[in-house]
């Protein structure tokens, strides 16, 4: 109960903070031959840092999904579990436009003429507009529910998928679409595709059968480029499952962006030799910058997560490389100097070790809690140099 109350308070704070950052635009669509209402959320930092780029998220059924997605996106960004995003909602429920927008032919499950027009509106007009007028990164997400969740899959099965991530909330799949999705998922070759699917207990038998069929097919896919997650919310209401789906999807899609978790460490890093562990860490942040437009330094938390491999394997031979990498990122931090000093001390090159330990110590502010621990490194090396050092383990 306490966790639920805390989450509600966090979301309430987020909702109050971002309301002023949402604007409404009437978009004159040539493809649709009418005006469409867009809701656009722009993060505060967009106006503060003109060099920063942002992932773009398109939310269909915006009257229902937009605010829920924005609130969760802000919460995840504030807790450093996802990048900030530019979020665009398309209103489709004022005159029940979603029915025509997402209509398809029963004989082959492909979009009807009206559906094809809406597809081109998103794929051509909105993409061009936001890429020309906003600083968007290469990573794009699309979100839908029910009928609109079925529709977002047409952007996946095309020759070059239009989006990197697909959030399918309780989709109302067309008959042939599960096989189309599965066949496409097997042949993906370039960018990773993130596919999230959720369901709840209130579906008709026909609807749930198609969701189950899709899940059965996709969970057997061994293509490493296709990342897949399925949730079924048996104890939720229809409304509650929307928020649960979005938060679960964000956690799944932006796992790369998040600090290294215990699961990520055990699965991908734990058994690596030091040079590969360092390369994994560097590549993670290169990919974060490329996909999400977030020029993050390697987090200190991730530095310490990988530290054990560098210290314990291959006699610490890569401590110098590790320290030099950290010094480039955190010039004012003593951490890099500590690792280099430890490298030289391990090799009994006490003059060099002393130089780096002193350099690290001088970077500490007066009264720094760790100052005594850093100074003990200097005292230990001085004692070794003078032949007066006694190993406390002996």
Protein Blocks (a to p, Z undefined) as FASTA:
>chain_A
ZZmmmmmmmmmmmmmmmmmmpccdddddfklopacdddddddfklmmmmkbccdddddeh
klmmmmmmmmmmmmmmmnopaccdddddddfklnommmmmmgccfklopacfklmmmmmm
mmmmmmmmmmmmpccdfbdcdddehjlmmmmmmmmmmmbdfbfbdcdehiacdfklmmmm
mmmmmmgckbccdddddddfkbcfklmmmmmmmmmmmmmpcbfklccdddddfkbcfklm
mmmmmmmmmmmmmmmmpccdfklmmmmmmmpcfklmmmmmmmmmmmmmmmnopacdddfk
lmmmmmmmmmmgghlmmmmmmmmmmmmmmmmbcklmmmmmmmmmmnopaklmmmmmmmmm
mmpcghiaklmmmmmmmmmmmmmmnopaccfkZZ
